[in-house]
Amino acid sequence: MRILLTGATGVVGAEVASLLAAGTADRSGPQIVPTARRPTGNSPVRWDIGAEPAPDALTARPWDVIVHTAASTRWTMTRAEATDANIRTLREVLALAGPDTHVVHVSTAYVGGVRAPEDLRGAEFEGYRNGYEWSKAVCEDIVTTEHRGPVTIVRPPLVMGRREDGRIARFSGPYSLFPAFVSGLAAVVVGDPAGYAEISPVDEVAEVIAATALGPAPSAPRTEVIAAGQDSLRLDTLVDITCDTLNAFRAEHGVEPIAKPPTVSTESWNRFFLPLAEQWLSPVQQQAVKLLAMFQSYTSMSEPFPPTCRVADPGGVMAASVRHWAQSKPRQALGRPTPWTLINAE
């Protein structure tokens, strides 16, 4: 069995690479070939997908399995940027697949689910929150309609650190919330306190992907949704766990606790507070407001995702992830909050 893995140095790809290597170590025959735009010590094949042709080592013959984890997850991409980063690269990868190749495509759970009108950012993304979601939806359509062989789509939610110790390849996405809480830039939390906030530990996301790659190919396109469902965290609980974990770390180092920011509904924020923020806050504070606004619809969903792979105890996952971030970034975790200050207030 020959398995091609793209994005082998990414947050999810790095975990998948380790699991695939471990899962095939005692088998005769399986060959795992990881690729990455910027190879590291694991020595994957260098391939900047979309910017250069596939290396000769990847084009000799069709693959038994292609695991496509490479993607840009930026929520700020334009339609053109998302097309280049995710859609065009998928087509390059599919060019390496034969009619019997099992393509395991990593998407996002947010392709599905309920989106409120205030979550959307105009007609550019056709009913999706941003360019990342839109491009992933297009990719799902491409891989299920254009690939002639078996397909499995894996949809994880927001990805946090490993369940046991919170470790993760890099801090991105939801990890922006932690320094914002500590610094005081997150003066309020915008959303519904009872809204659902779906997270999953990176090791369990990787386990689903690796098991899919090493298992039998489906006879029809299959979708795996990784989520906690009705056991998902609520926004208020997520904020409580984050602040409590940070304050426990701060107490161990003799530093005063941070205050839990109040919650403001999305409607109130957009109607009353946001216009004032744009007028009176400093440029740095305004940038923080825009950053945190991206998380509104991801952390206060009206309905959770129906899982095919259920995440247990997401609160424990959140606490382990916050703890690992604090241990890795002690200067930030132990910093002194700076309250919002108004400018031009004369």
Steps between C-alpha positions, in 0.01 A plus 500: 500500500631841399363797696562862403454754780488872422553772760712271715639783714167669571301486823297196392744361243784463750281288727377291208857442379599361841198273521541367148866426566412318822207318340711357220822434692427130548348444159688386193439705194328827602691809392415841643621799299440832681524829315527858625558846364778551755649161597638451852697230676248231408636531144175519304515560128500871422197601294353850491167385361362730233819702473710225339445167325489184708850351546586197290497283814125557527397445139646156421171314546160553667474486875295253701401773746539878494446682829457869424546712814681794337290817505493864593262545793509881512153646549610829342565364149332662203318278251801512265744416780285211619474369145878500459574365847246219521306432180786515250723294730236229533485463123880463491479223758214321325712488184715242682202274578406198294151349464561273803669758724322557830506878552467608864422872488519707818231767497333688788186430699389857430414410142189355664297618795282805555622847405319805633452804271740706712770236445524569128733740324312587182424323172867436419501172692156371399350445845820405682670701774828562320728396217639203690156342550390582147812348344466185710140460387610533137779248562253248642289532187804458275638194674165321519391571142825501302709226664414162349618298801400467866475818710484570871450856626606572858346807664662614827380804699738748668817300567665521842798320656533134588260367758764380745743791507364774272796488263456625143735575211425874503270748667251637251128564458325479839830545682474871418237521774741421783741796469200723431346399833826552689591832339156649547443544126204264534309738724175323414395167352251537218245225453234290665618364840294185442621459140696193398878513450626184329864400555701182452848393611747478213603144586143373466455683169819331380382162626186522289701599191769233548246224567311602188816493290613160627153344498284374215392753240129584495279387214336845485617846614503512880511795740637480854402786734710538814302680772359474851141555389267573789797462739678791331626787713281804535664839448469600864659173613781536247582847636479376860742212432740728315509765773510246786791312339692820431440621856615169648824538304535862610440404865780245482731786405368751751325717240159658548209339315338643190131590506252304294380734223126564483294357215313727259248368249598519134204726423584745778865503405442565132224757557633701793854418608678442168427851360638650822803272489579604145479865603676501834740204529866509407614329175642206698174456689299525178713227345437282804126563464511384135700191593264397778196570282609211278438259787145617576316249287747219573456515876126562533328273249127446541535125432797262541624276221357144483817294543601175339812504723409633845737714707473421872567754776580804285544701820802289593642553152458876535668510841798293379540724196491822703745356750746398229476843338572669834800276567633569150434876512558594867576866431167541327307282746638694799462845344309789653166583338472849351145638511352651187561872473313748286667733253370835379285513811486872550 
